Amino acid sequence: MNDLNMVLITGRLTKDAELKYTKAGDPVAGFSLAVNHSKKDANGQWVDEPDYIDCKMWRKQAETLSKYLVKGKKILVNGEFRQEKWTDQQGAQRSRLIMNVTMMQFMGPADGQGKFNDEGIPF
């Protein structure tokens, strides 16, 4: 039996998505989500503390949706964690976990109207 790598997260975009293209010409949108969790501070008061999740969305979905992924927008994403590996300028091996998004849904109203088409795009 294979291991299961499935992630479902809601959060707010920390900045506008960046649409880029791979060397092969595939579109990829990169963005980061702030996901709040509550904890008690030193005074016993509940405070929200964010975790930041780096995400990537690929191909047609990236091209279609990237223009709507703007700072502060609340979204739900479904996907899997992947480990990116590279060698930095000093020759050290580096890695990080990113969420490879396979499905995305806008949460809440779009521009106060709350209207979305069948693909979840505000209109």
C-alpha positions, 0 to 999 in steps of 0.5 A, spaced: 500 500 500 502 506 498 503 512 503 497 518 503 500 525 501 493 529 501 493 536 504 487 541 505 488 548 507 484 554 508 488 561 509 489 568 506 494 569 501 500 573 503 501 577 497 499 576 489 500 570 486 506 570 481 505 567 474 512 564 471 513 559 466 518 553 466 524 552 461 519 547 458 514 552 457 509 550 463 505 555 467 506 555 474 503 560 479 507 561 486 503 564 492 504 563 500 498 562 505 497 564 512 494 559 516 492 562 523 492 557 529 490 559 536 494 559 542 495 562 549 500 567 550 504 568 557 498 572 560 493 566 558 490 570 553 488 567 546 492 569 540 492 568 533 499 565 530 500 564 523 503 559 519 506 560 512 505 555 507 508 556 500 504 553 494 505 552 487 499 551 482 500 548 475 498 549 467 492 551 465 489 552 472 495 557 474 494 561 468 487 562 469 486 563 476 493 567 478 490 573 476 485 572 481 490 570 487 491 577 490 493 579 497 488 578 503 484 573 499 481 567 503 482 560 499 481 553 500 486 549 497 487 541 496 494 538 494 500 534 496 506 536 500 513 536 495 520 537 497 524 541 493 531 540 493 537 545 490 544 547 491 545 554 494 550 559 492 555 557 497 554 549 495 550 547 501 544 542 499 538 546 501 530 543 501 523 546 503 516 543 503 511 546 498 504 544 497 503 542 490 496 545 489 491 540 485 484 544 487 483 551 489 476 554 491 475 561 493 472 563 500 467 568 501 464 574 496 468 576 490 468 584 491 462 584 495 458 580 490 459 573 492 458 571 485 463 565 482 462 561 475 463 553 475 470 554 475 470 558 482 472 564 478 469 571 481 465 575 476 
